[in-house]
Amino acid sequence: MGLSTHVLDTMHGCPAAGMEVSLFFTRGDEATLIRRLVLNHDGRTDAPLLDNASLCAGTYRLRFGVAGYFKARGVVLPEPNFLNQVNLDFGIAHADQHYHVPLLVSPWSYSTYRGS
């Protein structure tokens, strides 16, 4: 299944439909954009971010457009925003395994883990 993500809006208790997400391959301080997309009604991508054939060992970054998402939902945020974008840097050690990187987020906090 490759690499997938899922975002839950913990402020409203729902999937983060419409949030912008970017995936990068990283090497040191360099980040190369692989793809940019918008999450569907379930806070997920319509297809894996990377399928098994495209996933390789290395380091990656998922960038989530948190402030833009909450502003679009009508949430009044301070300027500057406490969380503008959330960058999750993670490593893929075993490209033959499925990596799921969920995000639980509000305008004030976030958490993540390696899901299944």
Secondary structure, 3 states (H helix, E strand, C coil): CCEEEEEEECCCCEECCCCEEEEEEEECCEEEEEEEEECCCCCECCCCCECCCCCCCEEEEEEECHHHHHHHCCCCCCCCCCCCCEEEEEEECCCCCCEEEEEEECCCCEEECCEC
